Each structure stands twice: as C-alpha cells, then as structure tokens.
C-alpha cells in the first residue's frame, strides 16, 4: 500500500524519499509517476503538499566489518 506524506517547509521530493526510504535511486522516479503535476510545482515543494510514495521494499542494511578493531 502506498504511503502519503505531507511536505515540510523546504522539502524536495528527493529529500522526502530519502527520509522515508533511506534512498532515492528509482524511488523518486516512481513517486513522480504517482503524483502527476508534482514536477510543475518546482524543486522545493509547497509546505503541506501531499505526496504519494510508491510501495517499495525497504533498503537492506549493509553491515560493515572493521578489520582494525
């Protein structure tokens, strides 16, 4: 199920995707398709703008190994 997020002051679509999914790759494009006319609002979205986000799998966590500890 898609989520609807409300833009905060000075939010961009990339920032909303990053905050919600932890990534922007392929997610931003899908969000633009789900929100016709959103790109016409400009890079910085109006505060209070509803944005429908795609239903995508969460980002996998990558575990880092430190060889020096």
Secondary structure, 3 states (H helix, E strand, C coil): CCEEEECCCCCEHHHHHHHHHCCCCCHHHHHHHHCCCCHHHCCECCCCCEEEECCCCCCCCCCCCCCCC
